[in-house]
Amino acid sequence: MKQWKWQSIIFNFCIVLNCLLLFLLIFGNQFIVPTFLQTFGRAHPLVLHFPIVLLLLAFLFEMLIVSPKQAMLKDIADWLLLAAALTTVVAALMGLFLSKEEGYESNAIDVHKWTGVACAFISFMWYGLKESIRKKNSYHSYWPMRYDRFVDCRSQRCQYYTWRRFPFITNTCF
């Protein structure tokens, strides 16, 4: 798969931001947020919903990729996943800056902080390993088959119970 120049630039920027996030997590106790970054941190609730939607859309497009010939869907999924990785790490950094302000409970902030950091690292790793995940897990080709198998199993079970209850009716399902 061809990787565009902008994708490489944005991915490298994600590497830098994830390293910054890791650095701020390690040395977070000694870090004092400057005033201009406090306003950046206060925008966290505004930016927070973009990565959630982008990750859900990327997951949906990954599920729609059934064959390797669907290059357009792969390109869309790649761009969505890259945008999700970038916005997730930005939202995690903003949340980290916001957590340094007064007025937040420590227990609630810790769970929220670590969940956001985990989402940032997972989305970054998902984008970085996307091709090997697509090759190794041939889930994309089996997903419709699994769904059909589930529906077929449910319909056979329904037919079996219908036949046991009403033996005069065959091959029908209410």
Phi and psi in degrees as a GROMACS rama.xvg file:
@    title "Ramachandran Plot"
@    xaxis  label "Phi"
@    yaxis  label "Psi"
@TYPE xy
-75.1402  129.856  LYS-2
-104.788  127.188  GLN-3
-75.2505  161.745  TRP-4
-64.5205  -40.3434  LYS-5
-65.9099  -34.3188  TRP-6
-63.5764  -40.7992  GLN-7
-65.0132  -41.1693  SER-8
-64.7256  -45.9337  ILE-9
-66.9064  -38.7606  ILE-10
-64.1331  -41.2216  PHE-11
-65.1457  -35.6625  ASN-12
-65.5564  -36.1804  PHE-13
-65.0627  -37.1994  CYS-14
-61.2782  -46.1034  ILE-15
-61.8464  -45.8912  VAL-16
-66.6154  -36.7654  LEU-17
-68.4474  -36.0204  ASN-18
-65.3633  -40.2707  CYS-19
-63.0108  -41.7372  LEU-20
-62.2997  -44.0343  LEU-21
-63.8829  -41.6967  LEU-22
-62.0328  -44.0595  PHE-23
-68.7641  -28.2505  LEU-24
-70.8303  -39.6279  LEU-25
-70.1377  -45.7831  ILE-26
-107.587  34.6029  PHE-27
-68.7128  -27.8937  GLY-28
-70.6939  -30.6558  ASN-29
-90.0501  -5.41535  GLN-30
-87.2694  128.355  PHE-31
-113.008  125.868  ILE-32
-76.5317  123.929  VAL-33
-68.4298  165.136  PRO-34
-63.3772  -39.7289  THR-35
-69.3205  -25.6415  PHE-36
-82.464  -18.518  LEU-37
-66.3582  -39.2766  GLN-38
-68.2581  -33.8962  THR-39
-63.4129  -40  PHE-40
-70.5146  -30.6636  GLY-41
-71.7866  -13.7543  ARG-42
-85.6551  3.15891  ALA-43
-55.8474  -46.7453  HIS-44
-63.6924  -26.2302  PRO-45
-72.9549  -41.6948  LEU-46
-85.9121  -18.7067  VAL-47
-58.0994  -33.7819  LEU-48
-82.3858  -18.6148  HIS-49
-63.2566  -48.435  PHE-50
-65.3381  -31.2293  PRO-51
-63.0859  -48.5664  ILE-52
-65.9645  -41.5623  VAL-53
-65.7273  -38.3902  LEU-54
-66.6762  -39.3208  LEU-55
-65.7781  -41.3627  LEU-56
-65.6617  -40.2835  LEU-57
-63.0789  -41.3737  ALA-58
-62.6551  -42.1618  PHE-59
-62.508  -44.8692  LEU-60
-67.6481  -34.6534  PHE-61
-63.457  -36.4266  GLU-62
-72.1449  -26.6333  MET-63
-80.5056  -16.2013  LEU-64
-76.0201  107.384  ILE-65
-103.135  -39.8808  VAL-66
-120.985  158.54  SER-67
-70.1939  -9.22781  PRO-68
-82.8694  -5.68405  LYS-69
-89.1176  73.1611  GLN-70
-69.3758  -33.4666  ALA-71
-66.3017  -42.3718  MET-72
-66.049  -36.234  LEU-73
-65.7795  -40.9538  LYS-74
-63.6009  -42.896  ASP-75
-63.9469  -44.1599  ILE-76
-64.1177  -37.9218  ALA-77
-64.0842  -46.4517  ASP-78
-66.2333  -39.4351  TRP-79
-64.5644  -41.1213  LEU-80
-68.5187  -37.8393  LEU-81
-66.3621  -43.0084  LEU-82
-64.0939  -37.1921  ALA-83
-66.4704  -41.3837  ALA-84
-63.741  -41.1693  ALA-85
-67.8161  -48.8825  LEU-86
-70.0059  -28.5941  THR-87
-67.339  -44.6269  THR-88
-70.0613  -33.4836  VAL-89
-66.0528  -43.4853  VAL-90
-65.263  -36.4622  ALA-91
-66.586  -40.9177  ALA-92
-64.9813  -41.5281  LEU-93
-62.6142  -41.8838  MET-94
-65.233  -35.3583  GLY-95
-65.6782  -40.1427  LEU-96
-66.73  -39.2358  PHE-97
-68.2013  -32.4417  LEU-98
-69.1818  -18.4162  SER-99
-78.6384  -11.0904  LYS-100
-79.7896  163.227  GLU-101
-76.5895  156.49  GLU-102
99.8024  10.0036  GLY-103
-119.017  141.405  TYR-104
-74.7536  141.137  GLU-105
-65.8955  -42.9184  SER-106
-65.7289  -45.2284  ASN-107
-66.1535  -38.7253  ALA-108
-68.4922  -38.7457  ILE-109
-62.6652  -45.9828  ASP-110
-64.0168  -45.0209  VAL-111
-63.4732  -41.2319  HIS-112
-64.6148  -48.777  LYS-113
-69.939  -31.4451  TRP-114
-66.498  -42.9799  THR-115
-64.829  -40.2701  GLY-116
-66.1896  -40.9844  VAL-117
-62.5058  -42.2412  ALA-118
-63.0514  -38.9108  CYS-119
-64.2319  -46.7907  ALA-120
-69.629  -38.5473  PHE-121
-66.8419  -43.5883  ILE-122
-66.5259  -34.974  SER-123
-65.3868  -45.3623  PHE-124
-67.4271  -35.2815  MET-125
-61.693  -44.1386  TRP-126
-68.3662  -41.5423  TYR-127
-65.8411  -30.9484  GLY-128
-109.136  19.065  LEU-129
-60.9967  -40.2504  LYS-130
-69.5874  -41.5475  GLU-131
-69.8349  -32.0539  SER-132
-67.0639  -41.335  ILE-133
-65.863  -36.971  ARG-134
-76.6703  -44.1715  LYS-135
-70.359  -49.1049  LYS-136
-93.9545  105.676  ASN-137
-85.8625  39.5118  SER-138
-64.6725  -30.7526  TYR-139
-62.3462  -38.2681  HIS-140
-79.1078  -23.6098  SER-141
-93.312  -14.0938  TYR-142
-60.1953  -49.0323  TRP-143
-64.3224  -34.5944  PRO-144
-66.3881  -40.0676  MET-145
-64.5791  -40.2904  ARG-146
-64.2256  -43.4486  TYR-147
-63.5467  -39.216  ASP-148
-64.3208  -39.5917  ARG-149
-64.2383  -45.3365  PHE-150
-64.8063  -40.3589  VAL-151
-64.5168  -41.3373  ASP-152
-63.1196  -43.2306  CYS-153
-64.1948  -41.26  ARG-154
-69.7785  -36.4232  SER-155
-66.3056  -39.4125  GLN-156
-64.2511  -40.9508  ARG-157
-65.0679  -41.2902  CYS-158
-65.3321  -39.2785  GLN-159
-63.653  -47.5269  TYR-160
-68.7926  -32.3689  TYR-161
-66.5398  -42.0501  THR-162
-66.6834  -37.6364  TRP-163
-67.6371  -36.9466  ARG-164
-80.8684  -43.6203  ARG-165
-124.028  87.2234  PHE-166
-66.8468  -16.6448  PRO-167
-80.3971  -11.6844  PHE-168
-105.016  126.178  ILE-169
-121.897  147.591  THR-170
54.426  38.2512  ASN-171
-128.874  155.022  THR-172
-139.166  124.53  CYS-173
